Amino acid sequence: MTINLTDINIHDYENSLDLLNEYIAQHPEDDNAYYFRGNIYRKMNLFGDALNDYYKALELNPQSEAAIAIEILNEILDFRNTDLLNP
């Protein structure tokens, strides 16, 4: 099984996760699979799971696109709008 972006239906998270989990069980060294699964978790607002998969992808491949995803997700998580906190 080859993972391509076209294999993942971004509107069917559960099925995509099932496919990726099965693929990762068979190919635990494929950094792209962790990156793609991290993207699905991020879209489901499961940010901890997303970061775990991005870091795993980066561990397997230091050149992975997961490095950028980690930066972006950390920026999102670090965002503070003080005007909303102090009306």
C-alpha positions in Angstrom: 0.0 0.0 0.0 1.4 3.4 -1.0 0.3 6.4 0.9 -0.6 9.4 -1.3 -2.5 12.5 -0.4 -5.2 11.3 -2.8 -5.7 8.2 -0.7 -6.8 10.3 2.2 -10.3 11.7 2.1 -10.1 14.8 4.3 -13.8 14.6 4.9 -13.7 11.0 6.2 -11.4 11.2 9.2 -12.3 7.9 10.8 -11.7 5.9 7.6 -8.5 7.8 6.9 -7.3 7.0 10.4 -8.2 3.3 10.0 -6.2 3.2 6.7 -3.2 5.0 8.2 -3.2 2.9 11.4 -3.2 -0.3 9.3 -0.5 1.0 7.1 1.7 2.2 10.0 1.3 -1.2 11.7 2.8 -2.8 8.5 5.3 0.0 7.7 6.4 1.6 11.0 9.4 3.3 9.4 7.4 5.4 6.8 7.6 9.0 8.0 5.0 10.2 5.5 2.3 8.0 7.1 2.9 9.6 10.5 2.9 13.0 8.9 -0.4 12.3 7.1 -2.0 10.8 10.3 -0.8 13.9 12.2 -2.6 16.1 9.7 -5.8 14.1 10.2 -5.5 14.4 14.0 -4.9 18.2 13.6 -8.0 18.5 11.6 -9.9 16.7 14.3 -8.4 19.1 16.9 -6.5 16.3 18.5 -3.4 18.5 18.8 -1.4 16.3 21.2 -1.8 13.2 18.9 -0.9 15.4 15.9 2.3 16.6 17.6 3.2 13.1 18.6 2.9 11.9 15.0 4.8 14.9 13.6 7.6 14.3 16.0 7.7 10.6 15.1 7.9 11.6 11.4 10.7 14.0 12.2 12.6 11.4 14.1 12.4 9.0 11.2 13.2 11.7 8.6 14.8 14.9 9.8 13.9 16.4 6.4 10.2 15.7 6.8 7.6 18.3 6.2 6.5 17.6 9.8 9.1 20.1 11.0 7.0 22.9 9.4 3.8 21.4 10.7 5.3 21.3 14.3 6.2 25.0 14.0 2.8 26.0 12.8 0.9 23.9 15.3 3.0 25.3 18.1 2.3 28.8 16.9 -1.5 28.0 17.0 -1.2 26.5 20.5 0.8 29.5 21.8 -1.5 32.1 20.4 -2.9 34.4 23.0 -5.4 37.2 22.4 -5.2 39.2 25.6 -8.1 41.4 24.6 -10.4 38.3 24.8 -9.2 37.4 28.2 -9.6 40.8 29.8 -12.9 42.4 28.6 
